[in-house]
Amino acid sequence: MVREVREETGVPVTKVSYHSSQPWPFPNSIMLGFNAEASQDTIQVDGHEIEKAQWFSRPELRSALQNGSIVLPTPISIAYRLIEDWFNAAGLGKLSDIVESLQQ
């Protein structure tokens, strides 16, 4: 995982911990989700596996969702769960409440 992140984004990571997993739509495969800390904030995507990457603070993510400049993955995905757990950990409100308010 550390090698993949570095290869695809140029970001070295440390303090890696397992979060969760979900089936992957290829035979006999599974997608694994991890949390990690970045050792630097410069991103250089590889252009093959990753087209675009960007850092967001929680307030920046909230604003980007509200102004429509970003769309989150579907709530049943591991990607959404990773973002949701990170967002909710700060005690600044729940990501699901923001998403629900945008759907009204």
Buried (B, 14 or more C-beta within 10 A) or exposed (E): EEEEBEEBBBBEBEEEEEBEEEEEEEEEEEBEBBBBEBEEEEBEBEEEEBEEEEEBEBEEBBEBBEEEEEEBEEEEBBBBBBBBBBBBEEEEEEBEEBBEEEEE
